[in-house]
Amino acid sequence: MRKLVLSLCLCFVCLSAFAQTKDSAAEKYNTGDYLAAVELYHQALQDEPSNPYLLYNLENSYFKAGDPDKALVYYWRAFKVLPRDNDIRHNLSFAMKTTGQTFIPEDIPESVFIFYNYFSFEELKGFCTLFAWLFVILFICYLFFGKKKLVRLFCSICIVLFTIFAVWTGLRYESAKERLAVVTTARAELRSGPGDNFPVSVSVPKAHLLTVEDSKGDWYLVRVQDDTSKGWVLKKFIEEI
C-alpha cells in the first residue's frame, strides 16, 4: 500500500513539473523570449516526445527565433503525428513556402491531399488491426451464438472497413517509410561519393528538404526534393525528421 501511495505521489509530482514546464515555455513564447521557449519545450518533450502540440509549439518557437531549418524538422514531426490538424498543416506549408519549397504538390488538389493524409500512418495501421480483431470476435460469435443475421451484417461491415484501411495503409506505405531530412548548415555540399575527396555535384541551401536513401560511415546518400539530384552529404550537415 505504501509503495502504491509513493508511486501516485511521484506521478503527481512529475505531472505537476511537466505542466509547469509547459506553462513556463508558453509564457516565454508570449513575451518574445523564443530561445528560452525552445529550451523549455525541449524539456517538456523529454516526457512526451510524440506530443504533436508540444512539437507544434516548439516549431513555432524555432521559426520565431529565426531558425527555419529546425522549425521545419519539428513541423514535419508534428505533421506525421497529427496530419489532420489545420494549424500544423498551415504552418508547415507556410514555412516550406518561405524557403522556396512546396508542401502540397501542385498537381494534386488540396482537398484530395488533406483527405489522403487525414490519418497518420500509425493510426491507419491501428484501424487495420482493430477491424481485423473485431471481425475475428464477431465471426466466433456467429459460429457459437444466436442472432446470426445481425452478426453476419457486422462481419461484412468489418470486412469492408478493414479492406478500405488496408488499401489506404498500403498506398501510404512508401511515403511513410521515406526518410526525410532538413539541411541545417548554411549550404550543404552533395558529393559524388562518400568522402571529401569526391567532387561536389550540387549544393543545397539551409532548411531545404532531402530524402535519405543510404548511409555509409559519416555520410548519407540523399536526393533533393523536387529535383532528381543525388549526392553524398556529411550527416552533421542535416537532421533527419
N, C-alpha and C positions, 0 to 999 in steps of 0.2 A: 504493500500500500504506500509506504514511504517513497519507494522508487517511482511509483506512478505519479505521486504528487510532485516529486522533484522534476520528473520529465515534463509534466504540464507547466510547471513554473519556468523551466528552461525554454520551452516553446513560446510561452507568453513573452519572456524577455527578448527572445530572438525576433518575434513578430513586432514587438514594440520598437526595437532597434531598426528593423527593416523599414517600418513606417516612418520613423524619424528621419532616416537617411533619405527616403523619397521626398518627404516634406522639405528637408533642407535643400535638396537638389532643385526642387521646384522654386523655392524661394530665391536661390542663387540665379536661376534662369530668369525669373521675373525682374530681378534687379539688374540684369545685364552682365552678371559675372559668369559668362558662359564656360570658361575654363574650369572654374570651381564646380559648376554644374556637371561638366563632363566627368570629373573625378568622382563626384558623389554618385552619379548614375552608374558608373563602372562598379562602385562598391555594392550598389543595390543589385546589379546583375550577377554578382557572385552567388546570391541566394536564389535568384530566378533567372538563369541565363537565357531562357527561351520566352520570357515575358515580352510579348510584342509591344506593349505600351511603354515599357522601360526602354526597349530598343528604339522605339519611335522618339521618345523624349531625348535619348542620348544622341540620336542622329540630328535632331533639331539643334541641340546644343553645339555639336560639331559644326553644323552648317553656319550657325550664327557666329561661331568663333572663327570663321574663315578657313575651315579645314574641309573642303569639299570631298576629298578622297575618303576620309574617314566617315564623313556623313553618308556617302554612297554605300560604303560597306554595311553600315547599320540600317540604312533604308532598305537595302536588299534583304538583310537578315529578317527584318520585321515583316517585309512583304512575303517572304517564304513561309513565315509562321501564320500570318493573318492576311492573305491576299485580298480579301473582300472589303477590307477597311478603306473607306474613301479617302481619309486623311493621309494614310500611309501611301496609298497609290498616287494621290495627287502630288504629295511632296517628293516622292521618288521620281515621278515624271518631270517635275519642275527642276529638280537637281540634275537630272540627266540632260535636260534642255540647256541649262546654264553652262554645261561643259561641252556643248555641241553634239550631244548624243540623243538618240531617240529611244524612248521606253516602249511605247506601243508601235509595232511595225506599221508602216504607212499603208501596206496592202491588206491590213486586217481592220475591219470596223471596230470601233472602241467597245460597242456593246457586246460583240462576239468575244473580244479579248477578256472583258470583265467576267462574262458568264463562264468562259473556259477556265479561268483562273479563280473562280469563286471560292472553291475549297483548296486548302493546301494539299500537297501530295500525301502527307501523313494522315490527314482527315479522310481522303479518298480510300486509302488502304484500310483505315478503320471501318468505313462503311462497308467495304467488301467483306471484311471479317464478320461484322455484325450480321449482315443479311445471310451469310453462309451459315452461321450458327443458328440463326432464327429458323432457317429452312430445315436444318437437322432436327431441331427441337420439335418443330411443327410436324415434320414427317413421322417422327416417333409417336407423337400424339395421334396422327392419322392412322397409324398401324394398330395402336393399342386402346384408343379411347373412342368415344362416340362423337356425334356431330361431324361426321366426315366431310360433308359438303362444305361446311364453313371452314374447316381446317384446310381442305384442298384449295379453297379460294385464297387463303392466306399464304399457302405454299406457293401458289402461282405468282402472287404479288412479290414474294421474296425472291423468286427466281428472276422475275423481270427487273427488280431493283438491283439485285446482285449483278446481272448482266450489264445494266447501264453503268454502274460504278466500276465494274471490272474493265469495260471498254474505255471509260473515262480515265481510269488509272493507267491503262496501257498507253493511251495517247499522250499522257503527261510523263511517262517514264523517261523518255530521252532527255527532256528538258530538266527533269528533276535530278537526274544523275550528272548533269553538266556541272563542271566545277568552274565557277565564276571567280574572278579576282579583279582587284582595282589597283591601278598604278598609284603608289604612294610617294614616289620621288618626283622631282621636277620634270624629268624626262627619262623614261626607261628605254635603254637600247636593246633591241632584239637582235641577236647574233645568229649566224647560220649554223652554229654548233654550240655545245655546252662548255664554253671556255672563253677567256679573254683573248685568246689567240685567233679566234674566228672573227671574220669581218662583220660589221654591223649591217644588217639588212634593212632595218627600219627602226625609227624611234617613235615612241608613243608618249603623249603628254600626260601630265598628272591628272588623276581622277577618271581616266578612261578605263573602260571595261575590257577585260580579256577573258578568254576561255582557256583553262589549263588542260592540256591533252596528255602530258607525260612529265616525268621528272627524272633527273639524274644528278645525284650529289646535291650541290648548292644551286642547281639550275632547274627551271621549269621550261618545258616546251609549251608555248602559248599561241593562240590565234586571236587576232584583233577582231573585236565585234564590228559588224557592218563592213567587214573587209575580208579578203582572202589571205592577208599577210600572216605569215607564221615566223616564229623565231624562238631562240632560247634567251631567257632573261634570268638574272640572279633573283633568287627567292626573296632576298631582303628588300627588293625594289617594288614588290607587290604584296597585297594582302588578300588571302582567299576569303570569299564570302561564305 
